């Protein structure tokens, strides 16, 4: 259980990451802003929960994180800079020619475990890492975040079957369930419901939560069941925090205006004042 002080600290950090992510996208001239903002609290929670060491990104005792929805890389980059994996000057190169910080993350960046962005690959990569760790008798955990629109890729379901077969109870799969993808709602493009029942049927211990509620996120991250991988279906709002973008599929990839950025900064400043 988190106490009130811990939750407040996480909420403040989350609002700062939200603001910095939108500013990064504005300065870089574009990004997958909708999915970036729906995942903010999930990634903030993970960076506060996982075992990791920015001074030693390849530390053998670390937990592994794979951002399968690699197009939503800007929040990831902002957090990597926040924790010191990459420098502020490097963060400023996002969107420029020759920058290592491209539209999708790759292993050249400290703290990034896998090149992602081709949708449907991250869950299989996570399962492979989890299986190797199990075979080597390691207690590291593997966390993977997928989008919900991404689940239209059949490779995810193959990976789910493999994770259940090999009893990968050292793996937690999180779904950013914002119900939107680039061309509309997930249920119009390729229906996923009842997603919890489907994940359970494929062998996962499955919980559904509010993906913006830190208490619920941390409780879900603690879920374990011997012999079963875990699935967390985190219901979120696409574009969360940027009022003009919330729940609008056209903001899947878009650059905010200067005025929209300034309004977000005002909103986040006011929010932090309320928390103080």
N, C-alpha and C positions, 0 to 999 in steps of 0.2 A: 504493500500500500504506500502511495505517495502522500506526504503531508502537504499542507497548504503552501508552505514556503517553497517546497520543491516544485509544485505545480506552477506557482507564480514565476519562478525562475525559468522554467521551460517555456511558458507562455511568452515571456519577454524575449527569450532567445529566438523563439519561433517567429515573432513579429519582426525582429531584426533581420532574420534570414529571408523572410518574405520580401521585405523592403529591398535588401541587397540583391536578391534574385531579379526582381523587376528592374532595378537600376542596371544590373549587368546586361539584361536583355535589351534595354533601351540603348545603352552605350554600344552594345555589340551589333545592333541593327536587326535583331530578330531572335526568336527562340520559341520553343514549345511551351508557352507561358501557362496555358490552361492546366496541363498535367504537372508542370513544375509546382504550381501553387496548391494543387490537390494533395501532393505528396509531402509538403513541408513538415507537418507535425510527425509524420511517420519517420522521415529521415532524421529529424532532430531527436526523436525518441531513440532510434537505433544508435546514433552516435553517442548518446548518453548511456546506452545499455550494453552495447557490445564491448568485448575486450579488444582493444586496439591501441597502437602506440605510434603517434605521428612521427616520433624521432626514429622509429625503426619499423617502417611500413611492412617489411617482410618478416617481422617477428613470428617465430614458429608457434607461439602460443595464442596468436590472434584469432578472433572469429572472422569469418569471411562474409563479405556482402557483395551481391551482384545486382546491379540496377538493370534488370532485363528490359524495362521500358527506357532504353538508353537515349531516346530522343529528348527525354525530360532531364537533361544533363546539367542544366544551369543551377538548379538548387543543389545538386551534388557538388558542383565546382565551388559554390559559395560556402558550403560546409567544409569542404577540404581546405579551403583558405582559412576558414574560421578556426580550424583545429591545427593549422600549421603544416599540413601536408604539402601545400603549395603556397607561394608567396603572393602578396598583394599585387606586386608588379606583374607577375605572371597572370593573375586574374584579370588585370587590365588589358591583356592582349586578346581576350575572348572576342571572336568575330573578325580578327585581323588575319591577313595572309601569313601562313607559316606558323601560326600559333598551335601549340600542342593541345590547347583547349578548343576542340572542334565541336561540331553539332552533336557528336556522340562520343562517349568516353572511351579511352583506350589505355592499355597497360603501360604506356610511356609515362602516364601521370601517376605520381606517388599516391598510394591509397586505392587505386583502381585495380581490381582483380582480373577483369576480363573485358575485352572489346565487345561492346554491345550496341544495339541499335537495329540490327536485323531481327525483327520481332519473332518471338517464339523460341529463342535459343537459351535464354537465361535460366529457365527452370531445369533444362537438361544439364547445363553446365554446373548448376548448384548441386544437382543429384550426383553428378560424377565426382565432384569435390567431396561431398558428404560420404560417398561410398569409399573413396580412397582414405579419408580420415578414419572411418570405421575399421577398415582393413588394417590400418597402421596402429590401431589402438589409441588414437588421439581423442581428446575430449573437446576439441574445438567445435563450435557450432557454425552452421552456414545459414545465412539469411538471403532471401531473394525477393525482390519486389517486381511484380509484373503489373502491366495495365490490365484493364478488363477487356477493352477492344482487342488487345493482343491475344486473348484466348480463342479468337477465331482461327489461330494457327494450330494445326493438328499436332505439331511436335510437342506442344504443352501437354497434351493428353497422353502421349507416349511416355513423356518424362514422369508424369503422375503415376502411371502404371509401374514404371521401374522403381520409383521411390517407395511405393508400397511393397513391391516384391522384395526389395532388399532391406525393408524395415528401417528406413533412414530416419530414426527418431532424433537424429542430430541436425535435422533440417527444418527450417521454418519458412514457409512460402506465404508472402503477403500480397494480396490483391488490392490495388488501388481502384476501388469500386466506385467510380464517379458517374457511371452510366452513360458516358459520352465518348465518342471517338470522332475522328476528323470529319466523317460524313454524316453524323447524326447520333441518335441514341443507339446504344448497343442492342437494345431489344428490337429496334427496327432493322438494324443491319444484320445481326446474327444473334438471336436471343440466347441468353445465358441462364436465365432463371429456370428452376431453382438452383442457384449456383452452390449453395451450402449442401444441398442434398447430393448434387453431382460430385463435389469434392469428397464428401463422406463415402459415397459409393465407390470412388476410386481409391479408398483406403486411408484418407487423411483424417486426423482428429481436427475438426473444423469449428471455428468460432466466428461469429459475426459481431462487429463492433462499430462504434462511431470513430472514424479515422482521424478526427480532429480532437478527440478527448484523450488527454495524456493518461489519465487514470485507467481508462479502458485499454489503451495501447499497451501500457506496461503490464497490466494484468494478463493480456493476451500473450505478450512476449514470454511470460513465465509458464505458459501452458506446456506441459510435457505428458506424453503417454508412451510407455515402453513399447517399442516395436512399431510405432506409427509416426510418420512425418506429420507436421502440424501445418494447417492452412488457416490464415487469418484473413477474413474478408472484411476489409476496412472501408466502410461506406464514407465517401468524401464528396466534396463539392468542387467541381472543376473550376479553376480560376479563383479559389477561395482567397478572400482578402482584397482583391481588386474588384470593387463593386461593379464596374462596367463589364466585367468579364465572367462573373459567376454564372455557372450553368448555361453557358452559351458555346455551342460547338464551334462557332466561327473563331473563337479564341484558342483553338487547339494550337495554332501557330500564328502569332501576330506580334507586332511591335507596338507597345503603348506610346501614346503621344507624351510630350513634355508635361502637358496639363494633367493627364491621367497619372503619370508618375508622381507629380507633386501632390495630387489629391491622395494617392496611396500613402505618401510620406506623412501627410497631415493626419490621416486616419490611424496609421500605426503609432504616431506620436501620442495622439489622444488616447489610444488603447493602452499604451504603456503608462500614461499618467493615471488612468483608472486603476491599473494594477498596483501602482506604487502605494 
